[in-house]
Amino acid sequence: SSSSSSSACSLAASLASALDTFVASLILNLRNVGGGTDDDDDSGDGEENPNGLEQHAGGGGGGDDDAVLQAYAEKKTREEKLSKLVSLTNLLRECAAMAHAWTLEMLSPESAPAKSASAASQERQACTSLFNASRRMHDLLLALAQEAATSAANEHDEQGELANAQASLADDVARLCEAWFAFHVAPDAHATNTSTRNAGRRAAQDVLDACGIVVAELTTQCLPFLLIRALCGGRPTDVKRAFAMRDSLTVLDFDDEESIAMTKELLLRCSVSASFLRSNEGRKFLSHVMLVDVEMMKEVYACVKAQIPNASSAELGWYGDVMFRAWRTSSGADLLTLESWVFGDLLDCAVLTADVKVAAKALQVLDAALHKHKLASSGIGKAVDETLHRLYEPVVFGSATAANASVRLNACRVMVSS
């Protein structure tokens, strides 16, 4: 009934608000406990102690006892602090897991039946509080990852209990952010994408818009965190998680050098990482990276070009596949830049480079990027043929009659390959 639905939504709003408040309290306590020092009692070192053991009769051995007691007290303090940090971290993990499950439930298409105005208002309040709690945890993400690495090297955390808890919390928070972003629909795709799969996402995006929620706020630390995991661990599952967040690239401000510097550096490292190149999802992700910004495309190509002389045949093929995927989906300024800056420069390397081995490797990239798709049965084959003719005519045909024998040989190889 409408009455029970309204009561349920009211309860959900109250619980979500309580969760947000609890998360804020946990984070504050976590910072307070973590911000303490183990040497607070050392401030008096070197000062004269009027009540010290040196005033006791026969105090020759009393100093050793005092040192033992002090060491014991410091150890107990460290253990208590470590225990508090582990407990707070695990509590925050529980909150992240609860928020994750709640987000999936609240934004799923099955949970969106017709509601009264009052119930809908209460549901929006619950959604907003849940998002606020998620955002609080998201803002800790990179710090958590750093603290987990620091704790792993801490000699006092012998069992790795704190390091494991912090690493698990960071992963749980990242998955929470991914859950929110899974329901995000880019504005330009909201009206055009009518597939059944995205119908639920569009409905969820309508709810997010009604609440004034900007899911992009959960990507500024989540995406770098996933990239770091994929680069350091090299696991295919981490690469797939980064690929699932590929649309978050469009909400990043690549013109703000200060805020984008770390993410851009990670993306450039990904462009030549075997973890991404050997994975189908990784190459798809890198093709998105090339198209996110014209300057970014140029920087990615510069990184790739530097690797070509020492790259294996498999890597050359992967580079070409990334470029082909980017070319196939590009248009406008992106397409012009890709053809002139990337393919044009590769062609110059393949024809005009004096080093025959480097020229041959540049040709391998072009083979994977364009030549092998020339005979494709779809319209792609025709588009590739037109692109080759447009790019190659002013360079290859003239170089075939050049005075330099190496250039003539390179030009003949390109013509035969294409």
Salt bridges, closest charged atoms under 4 A:
ASP20 OD1 - ARG136 NE 2.66
GLU123 OE2 - LYS115 NZ 3.22
ASP139 OD1 - HIS138 ND1 3.11
GLU155 OE2 - HIS156 NE2 3.88
ASP171 OD2 - ARG175 NE 3.06
ASP171 OD1 - ARG229 NH1 3.62
ASP171 OD1 - ARG241 NH1 2.81
ASP172 OD2 - ARG93 NE 2.79
GLU178 OE2 - ARG241 NH2 2.58
ASP206 OD1 - HIS190 NE2 3.22
GLU217 OE1 - ARG135 NH1 2.64
ASP238 OD1 - ARG229 NE 3.36
ASP238 OD2 - ARG235 NE 3.17
GLU257 OE2 - LYS264 NZ 3.62
GLU295 OE2 - LYS298 NZ 3.68
GLU299 OE2 - LYS264 NZ 3.37
ASP321 OD2 - ARG283 NE 2.72
ASP321 OD2 - ARG325 NE 2.87
GLU339 OE1 - ARG390 NH2 2.90
ASP345 OD2 - LYS305 NZ 2.91
ASP367 OD1 - HIS371 ND1 2.49
ASP385 OD1 - LYS374 NZ 3.67
GLU393 OE1 - HIS389 ND1 3.93
